[in-house]
Amino acid sequence: MSAADSLATGGGELRAQALAGRRIVVTGAASGIGLAIAERFVAEGAAVALLDIDTEGVNQAARRLPGQSGTVVAGTVDVAEDVDGAVDTPMIQRSLDAEDDPDAARRTYESRFALGRFAKTDEIADAVFFLTGGGSAFITGSALAADGGRAFH
Ligand SMILES: NC(=O)c1ccc[n+]([C@@H]2O[C@H](COP(=O)([O-])OP(=O)(O)OC[C@H]3O[C@@H](n4cnc5c(N)ncnc54)[C@H](O)[C@@H]3O)[C@@H](O)[C@H]2O)c1
């Protein structure tokens, strides 16, 4: 049976799970972008290892995910940072809250994007999911800018 043929129930409906049989490691998985990616991969049927420097946070995140027994595991890791853009996460909110007027600061930063807003974490998970799938089979060694048009705005 192919991965696409593997079926799972979600909200009472049968649907294919694109990543059944795949094993995925997500770092920074206790919060924000990493957590959204882990949630997406679990929903698509992958076995996911959630890794984070925050041991308690990543264990809590793993417990909340609906993966079958043994398909979601948590661990502690310390990795380097390497992400660009502006995604609406607890990290961004903490930065805004440090400003005198967080709402005004949000409007100012969001105006720098052609789409006029920060990315939602699910939108970054969508881009990562695309890069793991058959639809991107001939894409390699190039960067996909999920930046709301920041590069040309
Ligand atoms: N949100 C954005 O727009 C934005 C912009 C530029 C860079 N980034 C980077 O993207 C990554 C995720 O950001 P986010 O917005 O989801 O933040 P977040 O604060 O919501 O989540 C970051 C997660 O990474 C974990 N973490 C921090 N340092 C780590 C380390 N050394 N090793 C392993 N895990 C670590 C934290 O415990 C937390 O769970 C971060 O590296 C951040 O610097 C985010």
The ligand as a MOL file (V3000), in Angstrom:
LIG
                    3D

  0  0  0     0  0            999 V3000
M  V30 BEGIN CTAB
M  V30 COUNTS 44 48 0 0 0
M  V30 BEGIN ATOM
M  V30 1 N 9.1380 34.0880 14.1560 0
M  V30 2 C 9.9210 34.7060 13.2810 0
M  V30 3 O 9.4730 35.5290 12.5060 0
M  V30 4 C 11.4080 34.4220 13.2280 0
M  V30 5 C 12.2280 35.3060 12.5240 0
M  V30 6 C 13.5820 35.0550 12.4290 0
M  V30 7 C 14.1060 33.9260 13.0270 0
M  V30 8 N 13.2840 33.0680 13.7060 0 CHG=1
M  V30 9 C 13.8840 31.8760 14.2790 0
M  V30 10 O 13.0590 30.7510 14.0160 0
M  V30 11 C 13.1760 29.8240 15.0870 0
M  V30 12 C 11.7850 29.5290 15.6390 0
M  V30 13 O 11.2330 30.7440 16.0710 0
M  V30 14 P 9.7560 30.8980 16.6540 0
M  V30 15 O 9.2810 32.2110 16.2260 0
M  V30 16 O 8.9640 29.6810 16.3470 0 CHG=-1
M  V30 17 O 10.0990 31.0170 18.2110 0
M  V30 18 P 9.4360 30.3770 19.5270 0
M  V30 19 O 10.0450 31.1470 20.6570 0
M  V30 20 O 7.9500 30.3220 19.4250 0
M  V30 21 O 9.9710 28.8690 19.5040 0
M  V30 22 C 11.3470 28.6220 19.4760 0
M  V30 23 C 11.5590 27.2240 20.0510 0
M  V30 24 O 12.9410 26.8940 19.8350 0
M  V30 25 C 13.4770 26.4110 21.0640 0
M  V30 26 N 14.9140 26.7250 21.0710 0
M  V30 27 C 15.4910 27.9050 21.3230 0
M  V30 28 N 16.8280 27.7790 21.2550 0
M  V30 29 C 17.0800 26.4860 20.9290 0
M  V30 30 C 18.2790 25.7700 20.7270 0
M  V30 31 N 19.4750 26.3440 20.8160 0
M  V30 32 N 18.1910 24.4580 20.3930 0
M  V30 33 C 16.9870 23.8550 20.2840 0
M  V30 34 N 15.8050 24.4870 20.4870 0
M  V30 35 C 15.8800 25.8060 20.8100 0
M  V30 36 C 12.7050 27.1350 22.1490 0
M  V30 37 O 12.7530 26.4400 23.3740 0
M  V30 38 C 11.2960 27.1800 21.5520 0
M  V30 39 O 10.5580 26.0150 21.8450 0
M  V30 40 C 14.1030 30.4950 16.1140 0
M  V30 41 O 15.4100 30.0240 15.8780 0
M  V30 42 C 14.0010 31.9700 15.7840 0
M  V30 43 O 15.1350 32.7010 16.1710 0
M  V30 44 C 11.9360 33.3070 13.8110 0
M  V30 END ATOM
M  V30 BEGIN BOND
M  V30 1 1 1 2
M  V30 2 2 2 3
M  V30 3 1 2 4
M  V30 4 1 4 5
M  V30 5 2 4 44
M  V30 6 2 5 6
M  V30 7 1 6 7
M  V30 8 2 7 8
M  V30 9 1 8 9
M  V30 10 1 8 44
M  V30 11 1 9 10
M  V30 12 1 9 42
M  V30 13 1 10 11
M  V30 14 1 11 12
M  V30 15 1 11 40
M  V30 16 1 12 13
M  V30 17 1 13 14
M  V30 18 2 14 15
M  V30 19 1 14 16
M  V30 20 1 14 17
M  V30 21 1 17 18
M  V30 22 2 18 19
M  V30 23 1 18 20
M  V30 24 1 18 21
M  V30 25 1 21 22
M  V30 26 1 22 23
M  V30 27 1 23 24
M  V30 28 1 23 38
M  V30 29 1 24 25
M  V30 30 1 25 26
M  V30 31 1 25 36
M  V30 32 1 26 27
M  V30 33 1 26 35
M  V30 34 2 27 28
M  V30 35 1 28 29
M  V30 36 1 29 30
M  V30 37 2 29 35
M  V30 38 1 30 31
M  V30 39 2 30 32
M  V30 40 1 32 33
M  V30 41 2 33 34
M  V30 42 1 34 35
M  V30 43 1 36 37
M  V30 44 1 36 38
M  V30 45 1 38 39
M  V30 46 1 40 41
M  V30 47 1 40 42
M  V30 48 1 42 43
M  V30 END BOND
M  V30 END CTAB
M  END
